[in-house]
């Protein structure tokens, strides 16, 4: 059970993710299954076939999908998404984390988007994000850093707790974090 202040922030960030990314669509972007085809150097036909397998219409459907398990897959993923796909799948992954399903790949999902937000690769992943969405991700990263500090104070040996969230926050996300909780 989280301390009351972290629990309050967790609930507020979940609500903000829902509001900030409500209209995020993957129309015209890379789908999750398609990332596997890209990773495997698939043809345009292979990519189209893979994309057709993803039937979700809203990222919240991905959160509830028991078959969407990015923590256990070793192909495709966030590094193969374009800006549209990244904007679509990141809120699903953040929501899962906040629902109590954190894992080391959550950190890398944000990091692959870029921890140096002045770098062109990072700007490309976040180019579709509006200010509210950037602030939401920043608040999430700050929460993850504080959550990690709390976890380390109760269980310093757990690997999943040893991701450098604070460094990620300090490297660029801090400037977007104007949400107060």
Secondary structure, 3 states (H helix, E strand, C coil): CCCHHHHHHHHHHHHHHHHHCCCCCCCCCCCHHHHHHHHCCCCHHHHHHHHHHCCCCCHHHHHHCCCCCCCCCCCCCHHHCCHHHHHHHHHHHHHHHHCCCCCHHHHHHHHHHCCCCCCHHHHHHHCCCCHHHHHHHHHHHHHHHHHHHHHHHHCCCCHHHCCCHHHHHHHCHHHHCCCCC
